[in-house]
């Protein structure tokens, strides 16, 4: 079963972390990627741009309207994800707990129900 593990950034919270804590997060991602790659559970991972570099498109009355920023107006934003292929949901949750961001924000675990 494949699961999407989404990571969220809160810039206000990130600003309160020490340089050592931030570096531990960065290094922790390297360790997580190594762990899931070696176990064969890694499918893919992506880091995403900040909302300031995002365009949101919505069609109203047949006309595309574009705005700067993310769809959800919030301080926290989706900043990246992992896709893992695991035997059980429990394993997906176990892996999510190993992602360093889980110490400071939540990591969402969502089953992938369709791939095109």
C-alpha positions in Angstrom: 0.0 0.0 0.0 1.2 3.5 -0.8 0.9 6.4 1.6 1.5 10.1 1.1 3.3 11.6 4.1 2.8 15.4 3.9 5.0 17.9 5.6 3.8 21.4 6.7 5.9 24.4 7.5 5.0 27.1 10.0 7.4 30.0 9.4 6.7 31.5 12.9 7.6 28.3 14.6 10.6 27.7 12.3 12.0 31.1 13.3 12.0 30.1 17.0 14.3 27.1 16.4 18.0 27.3 17.0 20.4 26.7 14.2 21.3 23.3 15.7 17.6 22.4 15.7 17.2 23.4 12.1 20.3 21.5 11.1 19.0 18.5 12.9 15.8 18.7 10.8 17.8 18.9 7.6 20.1 16.0 8.6 17.1 14.0 9.8 15.6 14.2 6.3 18.8 12.7 4.9 18.7 9.9 7.4 15.0 9.3 6.6 15.6 9.1 2.9 18.5 6.7 3.5 16.4 4.5 5.8 13.4 4.3 3.4 15.6 3.9 0.3 17.5 1.0 1.9 14.3 -0.7 3.1 12.8 -0.4 -0.4 9.9 1.7 1.0 10.7 5.0 -0.7 8.8 5.8 -3.8 9.5 9.5 -4.1 9.9 12.8 -2.3 9.6 16.4 -3.3 10.2 19.7 -1.6 7.9 22.5 -2.6 8.3 26.2 -3.0 6.9 28.7 -0.5 3.4 30.2 -1.0 5.0 33.4 -2.2 6.2 31.5 -5.3 2.8 29.8 -5.8 0.0 30.6 -8.2 -3.6 29.5 -7.6 -5.9 29.1 -10.5 -9.6 29.0 -10.3 -12.1 29.0 -13.2 -15.3 31.1 -12.7 -17.9 31.4 -15.5 -15.4 29.8 -17.9 -12.7 32.3 -17.2 -9.4 31.3 -15.5 -8.6 33.6 -12.6 -5.1 33.5 -11.1 -3.8 34.8 -7.8 -0.5 34.8 -6.1 -0.2 32.5 -3.1 -1.6 29.2 -2.0 -5.3 28.1 -2.1 -5.6 27.9 1.7 -4.7 31.3 3.2 -2.8 30.2 6.3 0.5 30.8 7.9 1.3 27.1 7.7 1.7 25.6 4.3 2.5 22.3 2.5 6.2 22.3 2.0 6.9 18.8 0.8 6.0 15.1 0.8 7.2 11.6 0.8 5.4 8.7 -0.9 6.2 5.4 0.7 5.2 1.8 -0.2 4.6 -0.2 2.9 2.8 -3.3 4.1 0.5 -1.6 6.6 -0.9 1.7 7.7 0.9 1.1 11.1 4.2 1.1 9.2 3.3 4.3 7.4 2.6 5.9 10.8 5.8 4.5 12.2 7.8 6.1 9.3 6.0 9.4 9.7 7.1 9.6 13.3 10.7 9.3 12.1 10.4 12.4 9.9 12.2 15.2 11.9 9.4 17.7 11.2 7.0 15.6 13.4 8.8 17.0 16.5 7.6 20.5 15.6 4.6 20.2 13.4 2.4 17.3 12.3 3.0 14.9 9.5 -0.2 13.8 7.8 -0.4 10.1 6.7 -2.9 9.6 3.9 -3.5 6.4 1.9 -3.2 6.7 -1.8 -6.4 5.3 -3.3 -5.7 5.8 -7.0 -2.7 6.4 -9.2 -3.0 7.4 -12.8 
